[in-house]
């Protein structure tokens, strides 16, 4: 049953009569008299009059009917009713159900609602998945965990607790008859930047270098907070999983990216401004939730698809499109392979990359990019 009904009363009596008359030749060529005096025309006019009345009645649906539909969607005769579903909505943090239940409570207390407002509230509820039936459902529900975390954190504690981590982005994949939800938290990645500029080129105005390196935080506290977030997601998903299905909750893999550049700038270009601009563009490009043009950071942007590795040609084009850059003299792009225990166990390999035989290892990319080292040296023309 659809809550959004079309506008049925769109045709007048004259329009209905005209349509009926135009259709006569489609059925018979023996009917040639279309004047009002013809008995058949009189019958069509009567049918058009009845049709116009029915259209008007079908289109004028009282608000009370919409209110009853609201109750039907909730499964509640009154907002104060307690059913197994309404009880589970509180225990399982079904925020959408509780929001619609509040609309019903406000309506019972005399609040004024029209068709459009009720329609918006109901459609907002029915459009949200409650069960994790598809991969897109899993992603949506994982992101909804933030609302549960916000409600739990809103409860005052003594002493006050630190703000918890939230789900920044979620990804879902299916393998081995089970689904896996990969969770990217909103934890900040810390970076350090050595002295800039020219700490190794003296006071040169023709050569400048800017370097950025990630600070990997491996403290037990950080690991504990990440595990707490994963538990929150698993708790939120658990009552929404169909019996017999299995959904694993894992942290999103991050593959470290190294990029070393040597660029030449165009004449009459400020070297420091060009390098700073290029630095900002490349940094945003590798953010896990930024779009491929580096224009938007997170917050609903398409971002990187899971397991989609950055391409060297795309990065080159991005660099050459930066104003002031004339050429790329040196380009070293690589990423440190992420240790894949499941793959290595299959190959009976359980060693770090340093233990591999001499030579260039095949680059393996998994998950999402994380900028590990960005080193740019610019030369003025």
HUHU-V118732 format. One record per pair of residues at least 24 apart in sequence whose C-alpha atoms are under 6 Angstrom apart, sorted by the first residue. I is the first residue (numbers start at 0). J is the second residue. Records with the same first field share a line. If there is no record, write none. Layout:
# HUHU-V118732
I = J, J
This chain:
# HUHU-V118732
7 = 54, 58
8 = 54, 55, 58
12 = 51
15 = 47
16 = 47
78 = 103, 104
95 = 124
130 = 239
131 = 239, 240
134 = 171
138 = 169, 170
141 = 232
142 = 166
144 = 232
177 = 245
178 = 246
179 = 246, 247, 248
180 = 248
181 = 249, 250, 251
182 = 250, 251
183 = 251
189 = 214
190 = 214
205 = 378, 379
206 = 377, 378
207 = 376, 377
208 = 375, 376
209 = 375
210 = 373, 374
211 = 372, 373
212 = 371, 372
213 = 371
252 = 366
253 = 366, 367, 368, 369
254 = 337, 368, 369
255 = 334, 335, 369, 370, 371
256 = 334, 369, 370, 371
257 = 332, 333, 334, 371, 372
258 = 331, 332, 373
259 = 331, 374, 375
260 = 329, 330, 375
261 = 328, 329, 375, 376, 377
262 = 326, 327, 328, 377
263 = 325, 326, 377, 378, 379
264 = 323, 324, 325, 379, 380
265 = 323, 324, 325, 380
266 = 380
268 = 323
287 = 367, 368
305 = 366, 367
306 = 365, 366
336 = 362, 363
